[in-house]
Amino acid sequence: MLDTLFHALVRWAAPVLVFTAEEVWGTRYPDEGSVHLLEWPLIDSQWREDTGLVAKWAELRQLREAVTEAIEPLRRDKVIGSSLEAMVSAPSDADPALLAELFIVSSVSPGDALAVTKSNYHKCGRCWRLLPEVKSDGDLCDRCNEVVNG
């Protein structure tokens, strides 16, 4: 499955990331020629037939759109400068960390209705999220600290 993803992503990125795609392809397949001479990959139709997965992501995309619409008035009124300054409460049983990534916000917590507020926490110097474990602006959050310092 990862090989299928590799072939698809490198070929799809090739027209936009010309040199990067060529370098990636050449590193993996040094004797296979240029990625730019390949056909588009055929993707197994079963990947699109998982109706549960399709429905789940359709719901998440709809919720993301609602979150973005709720954030915009706060940005327009200069309450927040970036969506990463927002804390969101959302009616979803999905993983809050996944939702925070998907919505491009500092944090997400489960709630009965959609609500967006400005975070009062400090900003991580790497991911720019405002999180409770960041003691002062520029310090690293736990996640970024693990990535940077191992």
Contact map, one row per residue, 1 for C-alpha under 8 A:
111110000000000000000000000000000000000000000000000000000000000000000000000000000000000000000000000000000000000000000000000000000000000000000000000000
111111000000000000000000000000000000000000000000000000000000000000000000000000000000000000000000000000000000000000000000000000000000000000000000000000
111111100000000000000000000000000000000000000000000000000000000000000000000000000000000000000000000000000000000000000000000000000000000000000000000000
111111110000000000000000000000000000000000100000000000000000000000000000000000000000000000000000000000000000000000000000000000000000000000000000000000
111111111000000000000000000000000000000000000000000000000000000000000000000000000000000000000000000000000000000000000000000000000000000000000000000000
011111111100000000000000000000000000000000000000000000000000000000000000000000000000000000000000000000000000000000000000000000000000000000000000000000
001111111110000000000000000000000000000010000000000000000000000000000000000000000000000000000000000000000000000000000000000000000000000000000000000000
000111111111000000000000000000000000000110000000000000000000000000000000000000000000000000000000000000000000000000000000000000000000000000000000000000
000011111111100000000000000000000000000000000000000000000000000000000000000000000000000000000000000000000000000000000000000000000000000000000000000000
000001111111110000001001100000000010000000000000000000000000000000000000000000000000000000000000000000000000000000000000000000000000000000000000000000
000000111111111000001000000000000011010110000000000000000000000000000000000000000000000000000000000000000000000000000000000000000000000000000000000000
000000011111111000000000000000000000000100000000000000000000000000000000000000000000000000000000000000000000000000000000000000000000000000000000000000
000000001111111111001000000000000000000000000000000000000000000000000000000000000000000000000000000000000000000000000000000000000000000000000000000000
000000000111111111111100000000000011000000000000000000000000000000000000000000000000000000000000000000000000000000000000000000000000000000000000000000
000000000011111111000000000000000001000000000000000000000000000000000000000000000000000000000000000000000000000000000000000000000000000000000000000000
000000000000111111000000000000000000000000000000000000000000000000000000000000000000000000000000000000000000000000000000000000000000000000000000000000
000000000000111111111000000000000000000000000000000000000000000000000000000000000000000000000000000000000000000000000000000000000000000000000000000000
000000000000111111111100000000000000000000000000000000000000000000000000000000000000000000000000000000000000000000000000000000000000000000000000000000
000000000000010011111110000000000000000000000000000000000000000000000000000000000000000000000000000000000000000000000000000000000000000000000000000000
000000000000010011111111000000000000000000000000000000000000000000000000000000000000000000000000000000000000000000000000000000000000000000000000000000
000000000110110011111111100000000010000000000000000000000000000000000000000000000000000000000000000000000000000000000000000000000000000000000000000000
000000000000010001111111110000000111000000000000000000000000000000000000000000000000000000000000000000000000000000000000000000000000000000000000000000
000000000000000000111111111000000000000000000000000000000000000000000000000000000000000000000000000000000000000000000000000000000000000000000000000000
000000000100000000011111111100000000000000000000000000000000000000000000000000000000000000000000000000000000000000000000000000000000000000000000000000
000000000100000000001111111111000110000000000000000000000000000000000000000000000000000000000000000000000000000000000000000000000000000000000000000000
000000000000000000000111111111111110000000000000000000000000000000000000000000000000000000000000000000000000000000000000000000000000000000000000000000
000000000000000000000011111111000000000000000000000000000000000000000000000000000000000000000000000000000000000000000000000000000000000000000000000000
000000000000000000000001111111000000000000000000000000000000000000000000000000000000000000000000000000000000000000000000000000000000000000000000000000
000000000000000000000000111111111000000000000000000000000000000000000000000000000000000000000000000000000000000000000000000000000000000000000000000000
000000000000000000000000111111111000000000000000000000000000000000000000000000000000000000000000000000000000000000000000000000000000000000000000000000
000000000000000000000000010011111000000000000000000000000000000000000000000000000000000000000000000000000000000000000000000000000000000000000000000000
000000000000000000000000010011111100000000000000000000000000000000000000000000000000000000000000000000000000000000000000000000000000000000000000000000
000000000000000000000000010011111110100000000000000000000000000000000000000000000000000000000000000000000000000000000000000000000000000000000000000000
000000000000000000000100110000011111110000000000000000000000000000000000000000000000000000000000000000000000000000000000000000000000000000000000000000
000000000110010000001100110000001111110000000000000000000000000000000000000000000000000000000000000000000000000000000000000000000000000000000000000000
000000000010011000000100000000000111110000000000000000000000000000000000000000000000000000000000000000000000000000000000000000000000000000000000000000
000000000000000000000000000000001111111000000000000000000000000000000000000000000000000000000000000000000000000000000000000000000000000000000000000000
000000000010000000000000000000000111111100000000000000000000000000000000000000000000000000000000000000000000000000000000000000000000000000000000000000
000000000000000000000000000000000000111110000000000000000000000000000000000000000000000000000000000000000000000000000000000000000000000000000000000000
000000010011000000000000000000000000011111000000000000000000000000000000000000000000000000000000000000000000000000000000000000000000000000000000000000
000000110010000000000000000000000000001111100000000000000000000000000000000000000000000000000000000000000000000000000000000000000000000000000000000000
000000000000000000000000000000000000000111110000000000000000000000000000000000000000000000000000000000000000000000000000000000000000000000000000000000
000100000000000000000000000000000000000011111010000000000000000000000000000000000000000000000000000000000000000000000000000000000000000000000000000000
000000000000000000000000000000000000000001111111000000000000000000000000000000000000000000000000000000000000000000000000000000000000000000000000000000
000000000000000000000000000000000000000000111111100000000000000000000000000000000000000000000000000000000000000000000000000000000000000000000000000000
000000000000000000000000000000000000000000011111110000000000000000000000000000000000000000000000000000000000000000000000000000000000000000000000000000
000000000000000000000000000000000000000000111111110000000000000000000000000000000000000000000000000000000000000000000000000000000000000000000000000000
000000000000000000000000000000000000000000011111111001000000000000000000000000000000000000000000000000000000000000000000000000000000000000000000000000
000000000000000000000000000000000000000000001111111001000000000000000000000000000000000000000000000000000000000000000000000000000000000000000000000000
000000000000000000000000000000000000000000000111111111000000000000000000000000000000000000000000000000000000000000000000000000000000000000000000000000
000000000000000000000000000000000000000000000001111111100000000000000000000000000000000000000000000000000000000000000000000000000000000000000000000000
000000000000000000000000000000000000000000000000011111110000000000000000000000000000000000000000000000000000000000000000000000000000000000000000000000
000000000000000000000000000000000000000000000000011111111000000000000000000000000000000000000000000000000000000000000000000000000000000000000000000000
000000000000000000000000000000000000000000000001111111111100000000000000000000000000000000000000000000000000000000000000000000000000000000000000000000
000000000000000000000000000000000000000000000000001111111110000000000000000000000000000000000000000000000000000000000000000000000000000000000000000000
000000000000000000000000000000000000000000000000000111111111000000000000000000000000000000000000000000000000000000000000000000000000000000000000000000
000000000000000000000000000000000000000000000000000011111111100000000000000000000000000000000000000000000000000000000000000000000000000000000000000000
000000000000000000000000000000000000000000000000000001111111110000000000000000000000000000000000000000000000000000000000000000000000000000000000000000
000000000000000000000000000000000000000000000000000000111111111000000000000000000000000000000000000000000000000000000000000000000000000000000000000000
000000000000000000000000000000000000000000000000000000011111111100000000000000000000000000000000000000000000000000000000000000000000000000000000000000
000000000000000000000000000000000000000000000000000000001111111110000000000000000000000000000000000000000000000000000000000000000000000000000000000000
000000000000000000000000000000000000000000000000000000000111111111000000000000000000000000000000000000000000000000000000000000000000000000000000000000
000000000000000000000000000000000000000000000000000000000011111111100000000000000000000000000000000000000000000000000000000000000000000000000000000000
000000000000000000000000000000000000000000000000000000000001111111110000000000000000000000000000000001100000000000000000000000000000000000000000000000
000000000000000000000000000000000000000000000000000000000000111111111000000000000000000000000000000000000000000000000000000000000000000000000000000000
000000000000000000000000000000000000000000000000000000000000011111111100000000000000000000000000000000000000000000000000000000000000000000000000000000
000000000000000000000000000000000000000000000000000000000000001111111110000000000000000100000000000000100000000001010000000000000000000000000000000000
000000000000000000000000000000000000000000000000000000000000000111111111000000000000000000000000000000100000000000000000000000000000000000000000000000
000000000000000000000000000000000000000000000000000000000000000011111111100000000000000000000000000000000000000000000000000000000000000000000000000000
000000000000000000000000000000000000000000000000000000000000000001111111110000000000000000000000000000000000000000110000000000000000000000000000000000
000000000000000000000000000000000000000000000000000000000000000000111111111000000010010000000000000000000000000000010000000000000000000000000000000000
000000000000000000000000000000000000000000000000000000000000000000011111111100000000000000000000000000000000000000000000000000000000000000000000000000
000000000000000000000000000000000000000000000000000000000000000000001111111110000000000000000000000000000000000000000000000000000000000000000000000000
000000000000000000000000000000000000000000000000000000000000000000000111111111110000000000000000000000000000000000000000000000000000000000000000000000
000000000000000000000000000000000000000000000000000000000000000000000011111111111110000000000000000000000000000000000000000000000000000000000000000000
000000000000000000000000000000000000000000000000000000000000000000000001111111100000000000000000000000000000000000000000000000000000000000000000000000
000000000000000000000000000000000000000000000000000000000000000000000000111111110000000000000000000000000000000000000000000000000000000000000000000000
000000000000000000000000000000000000000000000000000000000000000000000000011111111000000000000000000000000000000000000000000000000000000000000000000000
000000000000000000000000000000000000000000000000000000000000000000000000011111111000000000000000000000000000000000000100000000000000000000000000000000
000000000000000000000000000000000000000000000000000000000000000000000000011011111110110000000000000000000000000000000100000000000000000000000000000000
000000000000000000000000000000000000000000000000000000000000000000000000001001111110100000000000000000000000000000000000000000000000000000000000000000
000000000000000000000000000000000000000000000000000000000000000000000000001000011111110000000000000000000000000000000000000000000000000000000000000000
000000000000000000000000000000000000000000000000000000000000000000000010001000011111110000000000000000011100000000000000000000000000000000000000000000
000000000000000000000000000000000000000000000000000000000000000000000000000000000111110000000000000000011100000000000000000000011100000000000000000000
000000000000000000000000000000000000000000000000000000000000000000000000000000011111111000000000000000001100000000000110000000001100000000000000000000
000000000000000000000000000000000000000000000000000000000000000000000010000000010111111100000000000000001110000000011110000000000000000000000000000000
000000000000000000000000000000000000000000000000000000000000000000000000000000000000111110000000000000001111000000011110000000000000000000000000000000
000000000000000000000000000000000000000000000000000000000000000000100000000000000000011111000000000000001011100001111000000000000000000000000000000000
000000000000000000000000000000000000000000000000000000000000000000000000000000000000001111100000000000000001111011110000000000000000000000000000000000
000000000000000000000000000000000000000000000000000000000000000000000000000000000000000111110000000000000001111111100000000000000000000000000000000000
000000000000000000000000000000000000000000000000000000000000000000000000000000000000000011111000000000000000011111000000000000000000000000000000000000
000000000000000000000000000000000000000000000000000000000000000000000000000000000000000001111100000000000000011000000000000000000000000000000000000000
000000000000000000000000000000000000000000000000000000000000000000000000000000000000000000111110000000000000010000000000000000000000000000000000000000
000000000000000000000000000000000000000000000000000000000000000000000000000000000000000000011111011000000000000000000000000000000000000000000000000000
000000000000000000000000000000000000000000000000000000000000000000000000000000000000000000001111111000000000000000000000000000000000000000000000000000
000000000000000000000000000000000000000000000000000000000000000000000000000000000000000000000111111100000011110000000000000000000000000000000000000000
000000000000000000000000000000000000000000000000000000000000000000000000000000000000000000000011111110000011000000000000000000000000000000000000000000
000000000000000000000000000000000000000000000000000000000000000000000000000000000000000000000111111111000000000000000000000000000000000000000000000000
000000000000000000000000000000000000000000000000000000000000000000000000000000000000000000000111111111100001000000000000000000000000000000000000000000
000000000000000000000000000000000000000000000000000000000000000000000000000000000000000000000001111111111111000000000000000000000000000000000000000000
000000000000000000000000000000000000000000000000000000000000000000000000000000000000000000000000111111111000000000000000000000000000000000000000000000
000000000000000000000000000000000000000000000000000000000000000100000000000000000000000000000000011111110000000000000000000000000000000000000000000000
000000000000000000000000000000000000000000000000000000000000000100110000000000000000000000000000001111111000000000000000000000000000000000000000000000
000000000000000000000000000000000000000000000000000000000000000000000000000000000011000000000000000111111100000000000000000000000000000000000000000000
000000000000000000000000000000000000000000000000000000000000000000000000000000000011111100000000000110111111000000000000000000001000000000000000000000
000000000000000000000000000000000000000000000000000000000000000000000000000000000011111000000000000100011111000000000010000000001110000000000000000000
000000000000000000000000000000000000000000000000000000000000000000000000000000000000011100000001100100001111100000000000000000000010000000000000000000
000000000000000000000000000000000000000000000000000000000000000000000000000000000000001111000001101100001111110000000000000000000000000000000000000000
000000000000000000000000000000000000000000000000000000000000000000000000000000000000000111000001000000000011111000000000000000000000000000000000000000
000000000000000000000000000000000000000000000000000000000000000000000000000000000000000011111001000000000001111100000000000000000000000000000000000000
000000000000000000000000000000000000000000000000000000000000000000000000000000000000000011110000000000000000111111000000000000000000000000000000000000
000000000000000000000000000000000000000000000000000000000000000000000000000000000000000001100000000000000000011111000000000000000000000000000000000000
000000000000000000000000000000000000000000000000000000000000000000000000000000000000000011100000000000000000001111100000000000000000000000000000000000
000000000000000000000000000000000000000000000000000000000000000000100000000000000000000111100000000000000000001111110000000000000000000000000000000000
000000000000000000000000000000000000000000000000000000000000000000000100000000000000000111000000000000000000000011111000000000000000000000000000000000
000000000000000000000000000000000000000000000000000000000000000000100110000000000000011110000000000000000000000001111100000000000000000000000000000000
000000000000000000000000000000000000000000000000000000000000000000000000000000000000011100000000000000000000000000111110000000000000000000000000000000
000000000000000000000000000000000000000000000000000000000000000000000000000000110000111000000000000000000000000000011111000000000000000000000000000000
000000000000000000000000000000000000000000000000000000000000000000000000000000000000111000000000000000000100000000001111100000000110000000000000000000
000000000000000000000000000000000000000000000000000000000000000000000000000000000000000000000000000000000000000000000111110000000100000000000000000000
000000000000000000000000000000000000000000000000000000000000000000000000000000000000000000000000000000000000000000000011111000000111010000000000000000
000000000000000000000000000000000000000000000000000000000000000000000000000000000000000000000000000000000000000000000001111100000111011111000000000000
000000000000000000000000000000000000000000000000000000000000000000000000000000000000000000000000000000000000000000000000111110011110010111100000000000
000000000000000000000000000000000000000000000000000000000000000000000000000000000000000000000000000000000000000000000000011111111110010011111000000000
000000000000000000000000000000000000000000000000000000000000000000000000000000000000000000000000000000000000000000000000001111110000000011110000000000
000000000000000000000000000000000000000000000000000000000000000000000000000000000000000000000000000000000000000000000000000111110000000001010001000000
000000000000000000000000000000000000000000000000000000000000000000000000000000000000000000000000000000000000000000000000000111111000000000000001000000
000000000000000000000000000000000000000000000000000000000000000000000000000000000001000000000000000000000000000000000000001111111100000000000000000000
000000000000000000000000000000000000000000000000000000000000000000000000000000000001100000000000000000001100000000000000001100111110000000000000000000
000000000000000000000000000000000000000000000000000000000000000000000000000000000001100000000000000000000100000000000011111100011111010000000000000000
000000000000000000000000000000000000000000000000000000000000000000000000000000000000000000000000000000000110000000000010111100001111110000001000000000
000000000000000000000000000000000000000000000000000000000000000000000000000000000000000000000000000000000000000000000000110000000111111000000000000000
000000000000000000000000000000000000000000000000000000000000000000000000000000000000000000000000000000000000000000000000000000000011111000001100000000
000000000000000000000000000000000000000000000000000000000000000000000000000000000000000000000000000000000000000000000000111100000111111110111100000000
000000000000000000000000000000000000000000000000000000000000000000000000000000000000000000000000000000000000000000000000010000000001111110100000000000
000000000000000000000000000000000000000000000000000000000000000000000000000000000000000000000000000000000000000000000000011000000000011111100000000000
000000000000000000000000000000000000000000000000000000000000000000000000000000000000000000000000000000000000000000000000011110000000011111100000000000
000000000000000000000000000000000000000000000000000000000000000000000000000000000000000000000000000000000000000000000000011111000000000111110000000000
000000000000000000000000000000000000000000000000000000000000000000000000000000000000000000000000000000000000000000000000001110000000011111111000000000
000000000000000000000000000000000000000000000000000000000000000000000000000000000000000000000000000000000000000000000000000111000000010001111111100000
000000000000000000000000000000000000000000000000000000000000000000000000000000000000000000000000000000000000000000000000000100000010110000111111100000
000000000000000000000000000000000000000000000000000000000000000000000000000000000000000000000000000000000000000000000000000000000000110000011111110000
000000000000000000000000000000000000000000000000000000000000000000000000000000000000000000000000000000000000000000000000000000000000000000011111111000
000000000000000000000000000000000000000000000000000000000000000000000000000000000000000000000000000000000000000000000000000001100000000000011111111100
000000000000000000000000000000000000000000000000000000000000000000000000000000000000000000000000000000000000000000000000000000000000000000011111111111
000000000000000000000000000000000000000000000000000000000000000000000000000000000000000000000000000000000000000000000000000000000000000000000111111111
000000000000000000000000000000000000000000000000000000000000000000000000000000000000000000000000000000000000000000000000000000000000000000000011111111
000000000000000000000000000000000000000000000000000000000000000000000000000000000000000000000000000000000000000000000000000000000000000000000001111111
000000000000000000000000000000000000000000000000000000000000000000000000000000000000000000000000000000000000000000000000000000000000000000000000111111
000000000000000000000000000000000000000000000000000000000000000000000000000000000000000000000000000000000000000000000000000000000000000000000000111111
